[in-house]
């Protein structure tokens, strides 16, 4: 093997693909559900990619600023979106549509 050859590892025959991370795109990994979330800033679409293709989804989220973290509950009924260190928004999911939104402020004790 020469020193100019490419080295890579194959993790899956059908890899998950998403747009590169940039100013308008963010990518998150949910360890519990083994899912990748690709969030586009321009139209607030979230592309959820899973090794279980039945869980793949494209959803729109409210435009309320950049996303710091995003995850589904284990049963996929609640989407949690964190935009600031103090606020987590919980959005109930009915089928492929997002429904009721709840927000809670986190307070720290000094």
Protein Blocks (a to p, Z undefined) as FASTA:
>chain_A
ZZkbccdddfbfbdcddddddfkbccdddfklopacdddfklopacdddfblmlgccddd
ddebjafbdcddfkopaccddfbfkbccddddehjbccddddddddddZZ
